[in-house]
């Protein structure tokens, strides 16, 4: 039985200050992205790198991304999670 939620393929994006990851929402994996600014807003100390900050807040990020799972952008990519939305 496959897991109903979770995070995988966490990587620093080649574009800007973002972390890309896949999020499991019920029956499918969805591509997501979070900005470094959003990680700081979650409470990450400025001295903590993006990937380390992501690890600290992975569960919370997953919850936020799952709540936005119906908000899609081009190519089936989930909305960018950033301080701008």
HTML snippet that shows the backbone in 3Dmol.js (N, CA, C, O; Angstrom):
<script src="https://3Dmol.org/build/3Dmol-min.js"></script>
<div id="view" style="width:600px;height:400px;position:relative"></div>
<script>
const pdb = `
ATOM      1  N   UNK A   1       0.848  -1.184   0.000  1.00  0.00           N
ATOM      2  CA  UNK A   1       0.000   0.000   0.000  1.00  0.00           C
ATOM      3  C   UNK A   1       0.891   1.243   0.000  1.00  0.00           C
ATOM      4  O   UNK A   1       1.816   1.350   0.805  1.00  0.00           O
ATOM      5  N   UNK A   2       0.609   2.174  -0.900  1.00  0.00           N
ATOM      6  CA  UNK A   2       1.398   3.396  -0.989  1.00  0.00           C
ATOM      7  C   UNK A   2       1.007   4.363   0.119  1.00  0.00           C
ATOM      8  O   UNK A   2      -0.131   4.370   0.590  1.00  0.00           O
ATOM      9  N   UNK A   3       1.974   5.176   0.524  1.00  0.00           N
ATOM     10  CA  UNK A   3       1.688   6.174   1.543  1.00  0.00           C
ATOM     11  C   UNK A   3       0.730   7.217   0.992  1.00  0.00           C
ATOM     12  O   UNK A   3       0.721   7.490  -0.209  1.00  0.00           O
ATOM     13  N   UNK A   4      -0.082   7.803   1.878  1.00  0.00           N
ATOM     14  CA  UNK A   4      -1.067   8.793   1.449  1.00  0.00           C
ATOM     15  C   UNK A   4      -0.496  10.199   1.377  1.00  0.00           C
ATOM     16  O   UNK A   4      -1.053  11.056   0.691  1.00  0.00           O
ATOM     17  N   UNK A   5       0.596  10.448   2.069  1.00  0.00           N
ATOM     18  CA  UNK A   5       1.213  11.769   2.014  1.00  0.00           C
ATOM     19  C   UNK A   5       2.695  11.628   2.305  1.00  0.00           C
ATOM     20  O   UNK A   5       3.144  10.606   2.824  1.00  0.00           O
ATOM     21  N   UNK A   6       3.436  12.644   1.973  1.00  0.00           N
ATOM     22  CA  UNK A   6       4.872  12.611   2.203  1.00  0.00           C
ATOM     23  C   UNK A   6       5.598  13.529   1.247  1.00  0.00           C
ATOM     24  O   UNK A   6       4.995  14.175   0.391  1.00  0.00           O
ATOM     25  N   UNK A   7       6.912  13.571   1.414  1.00  0.00           N
ATOM     26  CA  UNK A   7       7.757  14.432   0.602  1.00  0.00           C
ATOM     27  C   UNK A   7       8.924  13.608   0.088  1.00  0.00           C
ATOM     28  O   UNK A   7       9.466  12.774   0.813  1.00  0.00           O
ATOM     29  N   UNK A   8       9.315  13.838  -1.171  1.00  0.00           N
ATOM     30  CA  UNK A   8      10.469  13.150  -1.747  1.00  0.00           C
ATOM     31  C   UNK A   8      11.156  14.080  -2.748  1.00  0.00           C
ATOM     32  O   UNK A   8      10.639  15.151  -3.068  1.00  0.00           O
ATOM     33  N   UNK A   9      12.314  13.664  -3.235  1.00  0.00           N
ATOM     34  CA  UNK A   9      13.066  14.401  -4.265  1.00  0.00           C
ATOM     35  C   UNK A   9      13.277  15.873  -3.912  1.00  0.00           C
ATOM     36  O   UNK A   9      12.971  16.761  -4.707  1.00  0.00           O
ATOM     37  N   UNK A  10      13.794  16.116  -2.727  1.00  0.00           N
ATOM     38  CA  UNK A  10      14.054  17.484  -2.279  1.00  0.00           C
ATOM     39  C   UNK A  10      15.396  17.939  -2.844  1.00  0.00           C
ATOM     40  O   UNK A  10      16.423  17.305  -2.600  1.00  0.00           O
ATOM     41  N   UNK A  11      15.388  19.040  -3.601  1.00  0.00           N
ATOM     42  CA  UNK A  11      16.599  19.551  -4.243  1.00  0.00           C
ATOM     43  C   UNK A  11      16.588  21.067  -4.309  1.00  0.00           C
ATOM     44  O   UNK A  11      15.530  21.692  -4.389  1.00  0.00           O
ATOM     45  N   UNK A  12      17.772  21.648  -4.275  1.00  0.00           N
ATOM     46  CA  UNK A  12      17.893  23.088  -4.497  1.00  0.00           C
ATOM     47  C   UNK A  12      17.620  23.349  -5.974  1.00  0.00           C
ATOM     48  O   UNK A  12      18.194  22.693  -6.843  1.00  0.00           O
ATOM     49  N   UNK A  13      16.756  24.295  -6.249  1.00  0.00           N
ATOM     50  CA  UNK A  13      16.394  24.631  -7.620  1.00  0.00           C
ATOM     51  C   UNK A  13      17.558  25.307  -8.334  1.00  0.00           C
ATOM     52  O   UNK A  13      18.364  26.004  -7.719  1.00  0.00           O
ATOM     53  N   UNK A  14      17.627  25.089  -9.626  1.00  0.00           N
ATOM     54  CA  UNK A  14      18.635  25.763 -10.450  1.00  0.00           C
ATOM     55  C   UNK A  14      18.240  27.219 -10.705  1.00  0.00           C
ATOM     56  O   UNK A  14      19.047  28.003 -11.206  1.00  0.00           O
ATOM     57  N   UNK A  15      17.018  27.575 -10.365  1.00  0.00           N
ATOM     58  CA  UNK A  15      16.502  28.918 -10.623  1.00  0.00           C
ATOM     59  C   UNK A  15      16.203  29.638  -9.315  1.00  0.00           C
ATOM     60  O   UNK A  15      15.255  29.281  -8.616  1.00  0.00           O
ATOM     61  N   UNK A  16      16.992  30.633  -8.982  1.00  0.00           N
ATOM     62  CA  UNK A  16      16.723  31.459  -7.814  1.00  0.00           C
ATOM     63  C   UNK A  16      16.897  30.736  -6.492  1.00  0.00           C
ATOM     64  O   UNK A  16      17.546  29.693  -6.408  1.00  0.00           O
ATOM     65  N   UNK A  17      16.305  31.313  -5.473  1.00  0.00           N
ATOM     66  CA  UNK A  17      16.419  30.829  -4.101  1.00  0.00           C
ATOM     67  C   UNK A  17      15.222  29.941  -3.756  1.00  0.00           C
ATOM     68  O   UNK A  17      14.404  30.290  -2.905  1.00  0.00           O
ATOM     69  N   UNK A  18      15.131  28.798  -4.424  1.00  0.00           N
ATOM     70  CA  UNK A  18      13.994  27.907  -4.235  1.00  0.00           C
ATOM     71  C   UNK A  18      14.447  26.490  -3.915  1.00  0.00           C
ATOM     72  O   UNK A  18      15.555  26.080  -4.260  1.00  0.00           O
ATOM     73  N   UNK A  19      13.564  25.753  -3.249  1.00  0.00           N
ATOM     74  CA  UNK A  19      13.737  24.327  -3.018  1.00  0.00           C
ATOM     75  C   UNK A  19      12.595  23.640  -3.767  1.00  0.00           C
ATOM     76  O   UNK A  19      11.425  23.956  -3.549  1.00  0.00           O
ATOM     77  N   UNK A  20      12.935  22.705  -4.644  1.00  0.00           N
ATOM     78  CA  UNK A  20      11.927  21.918  -5.365  1.00  0.00           C
ATOM     79  C   UNK A  20      11.736  20.592  -4.642  1.00  0.00           C
ATOM     80  O   UNK A  20      12.689  20.036  -4.096  1.00  0.00           O
ATOM     81  N   UNK A  21      10.501  20.084  -4.637  1.00  0.00           N
ATOM     82  CA  UNK A  21      10.224  18.798  -4.010  1.00  0.00           C
ATOM     83  C   UNK A  21       8.940  18.217  -4.577  1.00  0.00           C
ATOM     84  O   UNK A  21       8.127  18.928  -5.168  1.00  0.00           O
ATOM     85  N   UNK A  22       8.771  16.923  -4.389  1.00  0.00           N
ATOM     86  CA  UNK A  22       7.533  16.249  -4.768  1.00  0.00           C
ATOM     87  C   UNK A  22       6.729  16.008  -3.501  1.00  0.00           C
ATOM     88  O   UNK A  22       7.283  15.609  -2.477  1.00  0.00           O
ATOM     89  N   UNK A  23       5.437  16.246  -3.567  1.00  0.00           N
ATOM     90  CA  UNK A  23       4.544  16.059  -2.434  1.00  0.00           C
ATOM     91  C   UNK A  23       3.497  15.017  -2.783  1.00  0.00           C
ATOM     92  O   UNK A  23       2.861  15.101  -3.833  1.00  0.00           O
ATOM     93  N   UNK A  24       3.317  14.047  -1.920  1.00  0.00           N
ATOM     94  CA  UNK A  24       2.285  13.020  -2.115  1.00  0.00           C
ATOM     95  C   UNK A  24       0.989  13.550  -1.529  1.00  0.00           C
ATOM     96  O   UNK A  24       0.910  13.842  -0.335  1.00  0.00           O
ATOM     97  N   UNK A  25      -0.025  13.672  -2.372  1.00  0.00           N
ATOM     98  CA  UNK A  25      -1.348  14.101  -1.933  1.00  0.00           C
ATOM     99  C   UNK A  25      -2.336  13.035  -2.363  1.00  0.00           C
ATOM    100  O   UNK A  25      -2.630  12.897  -3.551  1.00  0.00           O
ATOM    101  N   UNK A  26      -2.846  12.285  -1.412  1.00  0.00           N
ATOM    102  CA  UNK A  26      -3.794  11.195  -1.575  1.00  0.00           C
ATOM    103  C   UNK A  26      -3.318  10.160  -2.589  1.00  0.00           C
ATOM    104  O   UNK A  26      -2.775   9.130  -2.188  1.00  0.00           O
ATOM    105  N   UNK A  27      -3.503  10.394  -3.881  1.00  0.00           N
ATOM    106  CA  UNK A  27      -3.224   9.342  -4.859  1.00  0.00           C
ATOM    107  C   UNK A  27      -2.180   9.710  -5.905  1.00  0.00           C
ATOM    108  O   UNK A  27      -1.982   8.966  -6.866  1.00  0.00           O
ATOM    109  N   UNK A  28      -1.510  10.842  -5.736  1.00  0.00           N
ATOM    110  CA  UNK A  28      -0.518  11.218  -6.741  1.00  0.00           C
ATOM    111  C   UNK A  28       0.584  12.080  -6.134  1.00  0.00           C
ATOM    112  O   UNK A  28       0.407  12.708  -5.090  1.00  0.00           O
ATOM    113  N   UNK A  29       1.725  12.089  -6.820  1.00  0.00           N
ATOM    114  CA  UNK A  29       2.839  12.949  -6.439  1.00  0.00           C
ATOM    115  C   UNK A  29       2.734  14.231  -7.244  1.00  0.00           C
ATOM    116  O   UNK A  29       2.493  14.190  -8.450  1.00  0.00           O
ATOM    117  N   UNK A  30       2.913  15.372  -6.584  1.00  0.00           N
ATOM    118  CA  UNK A  30       2.836  16.660  -7.266  1.00  0.00           C
ATOM    119  C   UNK A  30       4.125  17.433  -7.039  1.00  0.00           C
ATOM    120  O   UNK A  30       4.682  17.420  -5.941  1.00  0.00           O
ATOM    121  N   UNK A  31       4.593  18.103  -8.076  1.00  0.00           N
ATOM    122  CA  UNK A  31       5.811  18.902  -7.969  1.00  0.00           C
ATOM    123  C   UNK A  31       5.493  20.214  -7.262  1.00  0.00           C
ATOM    124  O   UNK A  31       4.491  20.867  -7.553  1.00  0.00           O
ATOM    125  N   UNK A  32       6.362  20.584  -6.332  1.00  0.00           N
ATOM    126  CA  UNK A  32       6.167  21.810  -5.560  1.00  0.00           C
ATOM    127  C   UNK A  32       7.467  22.588  -5.480  1.00  0.00           C
ATOM    128  O   UNK A  32       8.537  22.072  -5.803  1.00  0.00           O
ATOM    129  N   UNK A  33       7.361  23.810  -5.053  1.00  0.00           N
ATOM    130  CA  UNK A  33       8.538  24.669  -4.895  1.00  0.00           C
ATOM    131  C   UNK A  33       8.258  25.624  -3.732  1.00  0.00           C
ATOM    132  O   UNK A  33       7.146  26.128  -3.577  1.00  0.00           O
ATOM    133  N   UNK A  34       9.281  25.858  -2.928  1.00  0.00           N
ATOM    134  CA  UNK A  34       9.168  26.831  -1.845  1.00  0.00           C
ATOM    135  C   UNK A  34      10.378  27.756  -1.913  1.00  0.00           C
ATOM    136  O   UNK A  34      11.488  27.322  -2.221  1.00  0.00           O
ATOM    137  N   UNK A  35      10.155  29.016  -1.627  1.00  0.00           N
ATOM    138  CA  UNK A  35      11.253  29.988  -1.688  1.00  0.00           C
ATOM    139  C   UNK A  35      12.013  30.035  -0.372  1.00  0.00           C
ATOM    140  O   UNK A  35      11.488  29.674   0.681  1.00  0.00           O
ATOM    141  N   UNK A  36      13.252  30.485  -0.450  1.00  0.00           N
ATOM    142  CA  UNK A  36      14.046  30.686   0.755  1.00  0.00           C
ATOM    143  C   UNK A  36      13.401  31.707   1.675  1.00  0.00           C
ATOM    144  O   UNK A  36      13.477  31.580   2.897  1.00  0.00           O
ATOM    145  N   UNK A  37      12.767  32.718   1.097  1.00  0.00           N
ATOM    146  CA  UNK A  37      12.071  33.735   1.882  1.00  0.00           C
ATOM    147  C   UNK A  37      10.939  33.114   2.687  1.00  0.00           C
ATOM    148  O   UNK A  37      10.739  33.460   3.851  1.00  0.00           O
ATOM    149  N   UNK A  38      10.202  32.202   2.075  1.00  0.00           N
ATOM    150  CA  UNK A  38       9.113  31.535   2.785  1.00  0.00           C
ATOM    151  C   UNK A  38       9.651  30.675   3.920  1.00  0.00           C
ATOM    152  O   UNK A  38       9.028  30.592   4.978  1.00  0.00           O
ATOM    153  N   UNK A  39      10.799  30.035   3.717  1.00  0.00           N
ATOM    154  CA  UNK A  39      11.406  29.244   4.789  1.00  0.00           C
ATOM    155  C   UNK A  39      11.760  30.125   5.980  1.00  0.00           C
ATOM    156  O   UNK A  39      11.559  29.730   7.128  1.00  0.00           O
ATOM    157  N   UNK A  40      12.283  31.312   5.712  1.00  0.00           N
ATOM    158  CA  UNK A  40      12.607  32.249   6.790  1.00  0.00           C
ATOM    159  C   UNK A  40      11.329  32.653   7.517  1.00  0.00           C
ATOM    160  O   UNK A  40      11.325  32.772   8.742  1.00  0.00           O
ATOM    161  N   UNK A  41      10.243  32.865   6.772  1.00  0.00           N
ATOM    162  CA  UNK A  41       8.965  33.242   7.378  1.00  0.00           C
ATOM    163  C   UNK A  41       8.406  32.133   8.260  1.00  0.00           C
ATOM    164  O   UNK A  41       7.656  32.410   9.195  1.00  0.00           O
ATOM    165  N   UNK A  42       8.761  30.880   7.976  1.00  0.00           N
ATOM    166  CA  UNK A  42       8.322  29.768   8.818  1.00  0.00           C
ATOM    167  C   UNK A  42       9.091  29.728  10.138  1.00  0.00           C
ATOM    168  O   UNK A  42       8.746  28.970  11.045  1.00  0.00           O
ATOM    169  N   UNK A  43      10.125  30.542  10.233  1.00  0.00           N
ATOM    170  CA  UNK A  43      10.880  30.619  11.473  1.00  0.00           C
ATOM    171  C   UNK A  43      12.304  30.134  11.372  1.00  0.00           C
ATOM    172  O   UNK A  43      13.004  30.049  12.381  1.00  0.00           O
ATOM    173  N   UNK A  44      12.739  29.816  10.182  1.00  0.00           N
ATOM    174  CA  UNK A  44      14.098  29.329   9.990  1.00  0.00           C
ATOM    175  C   UNK A  44      15.106  30.436  10.270  1.00  0.00           C
ATOM    176  O   UNK A  44      14.979  31.535   9.731  1.00  0.00           O
ATOM    177  N   UNK A  45      16.104  30.164  11.104  1.00  0.00           N
ATOM    178  CA  UNK A  45      17.145  31.170  11.324  1.00  0.00           C
ATOM    179  C   UNK A  45      17.859  31.487  10.014  1.00  0.00           C
ATOM    180  O   UNK A  45      18.077  30.592   9.198  1.00  0.00           O
ATOM    181  N   UNK A  46      18.216  32.723   9.810  1.00  0.00           N
ATOM    182  CA  UNK A  46      18.853  33.149   8.560  1.00  0.00           C
ATOM    183  C   UNK A  46      20.142  32.388   8.280  1.00  0.00           C
ATOM    184  O   UNK A  46      20.521  32.227   7.120  1.00  0.00           O
ATOM    185  N   UNK A  47      20.820  31.921   9.320  1.00  0.00           N
ATOM    186  CA  UNK A  47      22.090  31.224   9.125  1.00  0.00           C
ATOM    187  C   UNK A  47      21.924  29.766   8.685  1.00  0.00           C
ATOM    188  O   UNK A  47      22.910  29.112   8.346  1.00  0.00           O
ATOM    189  N   UNK A  48      20.700  29.255   8.686  1.00  0.00           N
ATOM    190  CA  UNK A  48      20.443  27.873   8.272  1.00  0.00           C
ATOM    191  C   UNK A  48      20.229  27.841   6.766  1.00  0.00           C
ATOM    192  O   UNK A  48      19.431  28.615   6.237  1.00  0.00           O
ATOM    193  N   UNK A  49      20.939  26.946   6.064  1.00  0.00           N
ATOM    194  CA  UNK A  49      20.823  26.860   4.608  1.00  0.00           C
ATOM    195  C   UNK A  49      19.436  26.395   4.189  1.00  0.00           C
ATOM    196  O   UNK A  49      18.685  25.849   4.998  1.00  0.00           O
ATOM    197  N   UNK A  50      19.099  26.614   2.917  1.00  0.00           N
ATOM    198  CA  UNK A  50      17.783  26.265   2.404  1.00  0.00           C
ATOM    199  C   UNK A  50      17.389  24.814   2.612  1.00  0.00           C
ATOM    200  O   UNK A  50      16.290  24.540   3.094  1.00  0.00           O
ATOM    201  N   UNK A  51      18.269  23.872   2.256  1.00  0.00           N
ATOM    202  CA  UNK A  51      17.922  22.461   2.403  1.00  0.00           C
ATOM    203  C   UNK A  51      17.804  22.065   3.866  1.00  0.00           C
ATOM    204  O   UNK A  51      16.924  21.280   4.219  1.00  0.00           O
ATOM    205  N   UNK A  52      18.665  22.588   4.720  1.00  0.00           N
ATOM    206  CA  UNK A  52      18.588  22.289   6.156  1.00  0.00           C
ATOM    207  C   UNK A  52      17.313  22.878   6.741  1.00  0.00           C
ATOM    208  O   UNK A  52      16.646  22.235   7.551  1.00  0.00           O
ATOM    209  N   UNK A  53      16.969  24.099   6.337  1.00  0.00           N
ATOM    210  CA  UNK A  53      15.733  24.728   6.798  1.00  0.00           C
ATOM    211  C   UNK A  53      14.528  23.909   6.346  1.00  0.00           C
ATOM    212  O   UNK A  53      13.562  23.754   7.094  1.00  0.00           O
ATOM    213  N   UNK A  54      14.586  23.383   5.119  1.00  0.00           N
ATOM    214  CA  UNK A  54      13.497  22.555   4.615  1.00  0.00           C
ATOM    215  C   UNK A  54      13.320  21.333   5.505  1.00  0.00           C
ATOM    216  O   UNK A  54      12.194  20.971   5.848  1.00  0.00           O
ATOM    217  N   UNK A  55      14.429  20.693   5.882  1.00  0.00           N
ATOM    218  CA  UNK A  55      14.362  19.519   6.760  1.00  0.00           C
ATOM    219  C   UNK A  55      13.698  19.864   8.087  1.00  0.00           C
ATOM    220  O   UNK A  55      12.903  19.082   8.609  1.00  0.00           O
ATOM    221  N   UNK A  56      14.022  21.039   8.636  1.00  0.00           N
ATOM    222  CA  UNK A  56      13.458  21.452   9.921  1.00  0.00           C
ATOM    223  C   UNK A  56      11.941  21.619   9.856  1.00  0.00           C
ATOM    224  O   UNK A  56      11.237  21.341  10.827  1.00  0.00           O
ATOM    225  N   UNK A  57      11.450  22.068   8.721  1.00  0.00           N
ATOM    226  CA  UNK A  57      10.028  22.403   8.586  1.00  0.00           C
ATOM    227  C   UNK A  57       9.289  21.518   7.583  1.00  0.00           C
ATOM    228  O   UNK A  57       8.223  21.895   7.095  1.00  0.00           O
ATOM    229  N   UNK A  58       9.841  20.352   7.275  1.00  0.00           N
ATOM    230  CA  UNK A  58       9.263  19.495   6.235  1.00  0.00           C
ATOM    231  C   UNK A  58       7.792  19.166   6.477  1.00  0.00           C
ATOM    232  O   UNK A  58       6.989  19.254   5.549  1.00  0.00           O
ATOM    233  N   UNK A  59       7.424  18.795   7.688  1.00  0.00           N
ATOM    234  CA  UNK A  59       6.029  18.433   7.973  1.00  0.00           C
ATOM    235  C   UNK A  59       5.103  19.628   7.750  1.00  0.00           C
ATOM    236  O   UNK A  59       4.034  19.486   7.156  1.00  0.00           O
ATOM    237  N   UNK A  60       5.511  20.793   8.223  1.00  0.00           N
ATOM    238  CA  UNK A  60       4.675  21.988   8.065  1.00  0.00           C
ATOM    239  C   UNK A  60       4.566  22.389   6.597  1.00  0.00           C
ATOM    240  O   UNK A  60       3.492  22.764   6.127  1.00  0.00           O
ATOM    241  N   UNK A  61       5.679  22.308   5.882  1.00  0.00           N
ATOM    242  CA  UNK A  61       5.666  22.627   4.453  1.00  0.00           C
ATOM    243  C   UNK A  61       4.725  21.681   3.721  1.00  0.00           C
ATOM    244  O   UNK A  61       3.955  22.115   2.864  1.00  0.00           O
ATOM    245  N   UNK A  62       4.777  20.396   4.049  1.00  0.00           N
ATOM    246  CA  UNK A  62       3.889  19.413   3.434  1.00  0.00           C
ATOM    247  C   UNK A  62       2.431  19.733   3.679  1.00  0.00           C
ATOM    248  O   UNK A  62       1.602  19.595   2.779  1.00  0.00           O
ATOM    249  N   UNK A  63       2.106  20.163   4.902  1.00  0.00           N
ATOM    250  CA  UNK A  63       0.724  20.525   5.225  1.00  0.00           C
ATOM    251  C   UNK A  63       0.272  21.732   4.415  1.00  0.00           C
ATOM    252  O   UNK A  63      -0.834  21.749   3.876  1.00  0.00           O
ATOM    253  N   UNK A  64       1.129  22.734   4.332  1.00  0.00           N
ATOM    254  CA  UNK A  64       0.785  23.938   3.567  1.00  0.00           C
ATOM    255  C   UNK A  64       0.603  23.595   2.091  1.00  0.00           C
ATOM    256  O   UNK A  64      -0.374  24.010   1.468  1.00  0.00           O
ATOM    257  N   UNK A  65       1.541  22.842   1.539  1.00  0.00           N
ATOM    258  CA  UNK A  65       1.462  22.474   0.125  1.00  0.00           C
ATOM    259  C   UNK A  65       0.232  21.626  -0.155  1.00  0.00           C
ATOM    260  O   UNK A  65      -0.420  21.806  -1.184  1.00  0.00           O
ATOM    261  N   UNK A  66      -0.095  20.708   0.739  1.00  0.00           N
ATOM    262  CA  UNK A  66      -1.281  19.870   0.548  1.00  0.00           C
ATOM    263  C   UNK A  66      -2.546  20.717   0.553  1.00  0.00           C
ATOM    264  O   UNK A  66      -3.485  20.438  -0.193  1.00  0.00           O
ATOM    265  N   UNK A  67      -2.576  21.748   1.391  1.00  0.00           N
ATOM    266  CA  UNK A  67      -3.762  22.607   1.434  1.00  0.00           C
ATOM    267  C   UNK A  67      -3.909  23.422   0.155  1.00  0.00           C
ATOM    268  O   UNK A  67      -5.001  23.889  -0.168  1.00  0.00           O
ATOM    269  N   UNK A  68      -2.798  23.592  -0.577  1.00  0.00           N
ATOM    270  CA  UNK A  68      -2.833  24.323  -1.845  1.00  0.00           C
ATOM    271  C   UNK A  68      -2.921  23.391  -3.046  1.00  0.00           C
ATOM    272  O   UNK A  68      -2.780  23.834  -4.186  1.00  0.00           O
ATOM    273  N   UNK A  69      -3.151  22.118  -2.803  1.00  0.00           N
ATOM    274  CA  UNK A  69      -3.048  21.120  -3.874  1.00  0.00           C
ATOM    275  C   UNK A  69      -4.022  21.333  -5.021  1.00  0.00           C
ATOM    276  O   UNK A  69      -3.803  20.804  -6.111  1.00  0.00           O
ATOM    277  N   UNK A  70      -5.075  22.080  -4.811  1.00  0.00           N
ATOM    278  CA  UNK A  70      -6.004  22.334  -5.906  1.00  0.00           C
ATOM    279  C   UNK A  70      -5.607  23.567  -6.713  1.00  0.00           C
ATOM    280  O   UNK A  70      -6.200  23.845  -7.756  1.00  0.00           O
ATOM    281  N   UNK A  71      -4.610  24.302  -6.236  1.00  0.00           N
ATOM    282  CA  UNK A  71      -4.136  25.487  -6.942  1.00  0.00           C
ATOM    283  C   UNK A  71      -3.003  25.075  -7.861  1.00  0.00           C
ATOM    284  O   UNK A  71      -1.890  24.825  -7.398  1.00  0.00           O
ATOM    285  N   UNK A  72      -3.270  25.000  -9.160  1.00  0.00           N
ATOM    286  CA  UNK A  72      -2.255  24.518 -10.102  1.00  0.00           C
ATOM    287  C   UNK A  72      -1.820  25.613 -11.045  1.00  0.00           C
ATOM    288  O   UNK A  72      -2.584  26.510 -11.401  1.00  0.00           O
ATOM    289  N   UNK A  73      -0.572  25.508 -11.435  1.00  0.00           N
ATOM    290  CA  UNK A  73      -0.024  26.409 -12.448  1.00  0.00           C
ATOM    291  C   UNK A  73       0.261  25.579 -13.690  1.00  0.00           C
ATOM    292  O   UNK A  73      -0.085  24.399 -13.737  1.00  0.00           O
ATOM    293  N   UNK A  74       0.877  26.171 -14.681  1.00  0.00           N
ATOM    294  CA  UNK A  74       1.164  25.474 -15.930  1.00  0.00           C
ATOM    295  C   UNK A  74       1.928  24.186 -15.745  1.00  0.00           C
ATOM    296  O   UNK A  74       2.739  24.066 -14.827  1.00  0.00           O
ATOM    297  N   UNK A  75       1.678  23.229 -16.601  1.00  0.00           N
ATOM    298  CA  UNK A  75       2.389  21.957 -16.581  1.00  0.00           C
ATOM    299  C   UNK A  75       2.041  21.074 -15.403  1.00  0.00           C
ATOM    300  O   UNK A  75       2.782  20.136 -15.108  1.00  0.00           O
ATOM    301  N   UNK A  76       0.940  21.339 -14.718  1.00  0.00           N
ATOM    302  CA  UNK A  76       0.562  20.519 -13.583  1.00  0.00           C
ATOM    303  C   UNK A  76       1.386  20.786 -12.338  1.00  0.00           C
ATOM    304  O   UNK A  76       1.277  20.053 -11.355  1.00  0.00           O
ATOM    305  N   UNK A  77       2.199  21.814 -12.364  1.00  0.00           N
ATOM    306  CA  UNK A  77       3.055  22.137 -11.224  1.00  0.00           C
ATOM    307  C   UNK A  77       2.237  22.866 -10.165  1.00  0.00           C
ATOM    308  O   UNK A  77       1.445  23.755 -10.478  1.00  0.00           O
ATOM    309  N   UNK A  78       2.435  22.489  -8.939  1.00  0.00           N
ATOM    310  CA  UNK A  78       1.707  23.127  -7.848  1.00  0.00           C
ATOM    311  C   UNK A  78       2.157  24.573  -7.696  1.00  0.00           C
ATOM    312  O   UNK A  78       3.296  24.911  -8.020  1.00  0.00           O
ATOM    313  N   UNK A  79       1.290  25.401  -7.218  1.00  0.00           N
ATOM    314  CA  UNK A  79       1.620  26.816  -7.026  1.00  0.00           C
ATOM    315  C   UNK A  79       2.899  26.968  -6.216  1.00  0.00           C
ATOM    316  O   UNK A  79       3.170  26.183  -5.308  1.00  0.00           O
ATOM    317  N   UNK A  80       3.671  27.973  -6.551  1.00  0.00           N
ATOM    318  CA  UNK A  80       4.893  28.258  -5.805  1.00  0.00           C
ATOM    319  C   UNK A  80       4.515  28.776  -4.422  1.00  0.00           C
ATOM    320  O   UNK A  80       3.719  29.704  -4.284  1.00  0.00           O
ATOM    321  N   UNK A  81       5.098  28.162  -3.413  1.00  0.00           N
ATOM    322  CA  UNK A  81       4.849  28.597  -2.045  1.00  0.00           C
ATOM    323  C   UNK A  81       5.904  29.639  -1.723  1.00  0.00           C
ATOM    324  O   UNK A  81       7.090  29.324  -1.624  1.00  0.00           O
ATOM    325  N   UNK A  82       5.475  30.866  -1.561  1.00  0.00           N
ATOM    326  CA  UNK A  82       6.434  31.929  -1.263  1.00  0.00           C
ATOM    327  C   UNK A  82       5.756  32.986  -0.421  1.00  0.00           C
ATOM    328  O   UNK A  82       4.562  32.903  -0.135  1.00  0.00           O
ATOM    329  N   UNK A  83       6.519  33.964  -0.035  1.00  0.00           N
ATOM    330  CA  UNK A  83       5.959  35.045   0.774  1.00  0.00           C
ATOM    331  C   UNK A  83       5.021  35.924  -0.040  1.00  0.00           C
ATOM    332  O   UNK A  83       4.335  36.780   0.519  1.00  0.00           O
ATOM    333  N   UNK A  84       4.984  35.724  -1.348  1.00  0.00           N
ATOM    334  CA  UNK A  84       4.168  36.563  -2.223  1.00  0.00           C
ATOM    335  C   UNK A  84       2.732  36.089  -2.364  1.00  0.00           C
ATOM    336  O   UNK A  84       1.917  36.777  -2.979  1.00  0.00           O
ATOM    337  N   UNK A  85       2.398  34.910  -1.801  1.00  0.00           N
ATOM    338  CA  UNK A  85       1.014  34.435  -1.932  1.00  0.00           C
ATOM    339  C   UNK A  85       0.387  34.254  -0.579  1.00  0.00           C
ATOM    340  O   UNK A  85      -0.775  33.860  -0.484  1.00  0.00           O
TER     341      UNK A  85
END
`;
const viewer = $3Dmol.createViewer("view");
viewer.addModel(pdb, "pdb");
viewer.setStyle({}, {cartoon: {color: "spectrum"}});
viewer.zoomTo();
viewer.render();
</script>
